[in-house]
């Protein structure tokens, strides 16, 4: 989780920023959520059933600095590396 937090920091995301998580219940969710909190950012959770319009409205309303999504084609149980 510290690596994910460091990845967010490398992207310039930290205290005062909001990270939107558009993830199903999966290991990626845990890593992204706690990594975001460790980075000092605020976490906003988006429900996967949201429509495109609902997601766009929510992202605009909370001024999301970063939106983390899930690639269903990825079969790994570990989160992908964060640059």
RAZI-V761395 format. One record per residue. N is the residue number from 1. RES is the residue in one small letter. SS is DSSP state (alpha for helix, beta for strand, coil for the rest). PHI is phi in degrees with one decimal (* if undefined). OMEGA is omega in radians with two decimals (999 if undefined). Layout:
BEGIN
n = (N N)
res = (RES RES)
ss = (SS SS)
phi = (PHI PHI)
omega = (OMEGA OMEGA)
END
This chain:
BEGIN
n = (1 2 3 4 5 6 7 8 9 10 11 12 13 14 15 16 17 18 19 20 21 22 23 24 25 26 27 28 29 30 31 32 33 34 35 36 37 38 39 40 41 42 43 44 45 46 47 48 49 50 51 52 53 54 55 56 57 58 59 60 61 62 63 64 65 66 67 68 69 70 71 72 73 74 75 76 77 78 79 80 81 82 83)
res = (x x x x x x x x x x x x x x x x x x x x x x x x x x x x x x x x x x x x x x x x x x x x x x x x x x x x x x x x x x x x x x x x x x x x x x x x x x x x x x x x x x x)
ss = (coil alpha alpha alpha alpha alpha alpha alpha alpha alpha coil coil coil coil coil coil coil beta beta beta beta beta coil coil coil coil alpha alpha alpha alpha alpha alpha alpha alpha alpha alpha alpha alpha alpha coil coil beta beta beta beta coil coil coil coil coil coil alpha alpha alpha alpha alpha alpha alpha alpha alpha alpha alpha coil coil coil beta beta beta beta coil coil coil coil coil coil coil coil coil coil coil coil coil coil)
phi = (* -66.5 -66.6 -66.2 -60.3 -64.9 -64.1 -62.9 -61.6 -64.0 -84.1 84.7 -102.6 -167.4 -53.6 95.5 -95.9 -117.0 -107.4 -93.7 -108.1 -110.6 -134.1 -78.3 -70.5 -156.6 -58.0 -59.0 -60.1 -63.0 -61.7 -65.8 -64.7 -71.0 -62.3 -64.1 -64.9 -64.2 -75.1 95.4 -77.4 -88.0 -106.6 -120.3 -100.4 -111.2 -75.8 -54.8 -72.7 -54.3 -78.0 -58.4 -63.7 -64.5 -63.4 -61.0 -63.9 -66.0 -60.7 -67.8 -67.6 -101.3 54.9 -65.1 -81.7 -152.8 -118.0 -100.2 -120.9 -118.1 -95.8 -63.4 -74.7 -79.5 -102.5 -71.5 -90.0 -106.3 -68.6 -67.1 -64.5 -103.0 -63.2)
omega = (3.09 3.10 3.10 3.10 3.11 3.09 3.08 3.13 3.12 3.08 -3.14 -3.11 -3.14 -3.09 3.14 3.11 3.07 3.09 3.10 3.11 3.08 -3.02 2.99 3.04 -3.09 3.12 -3.14 -3.12 -3.10 -3.13 -3.11 -3.10 -3.12 3.07 3.11 3.14 3.10 3.13 -3.13 -3.13 3.02 -3.12 3.04 -3.06 3.11 3.13 3.11 3.10 3.11 3.03 3.12 3.12 3.12 3.11 -3.12 3.12 -3.13 3.13 3.14 -3.08 -3.09 3.11 -3.11 3.12 -3.07 3.09 -3.12 3.14 -3.09 3.06 -3.09 3.12 -3.13 -3.06 -3.09 3.08 3.09 -3.12 3.11 -3.14 3.09 -3.11 999)
END
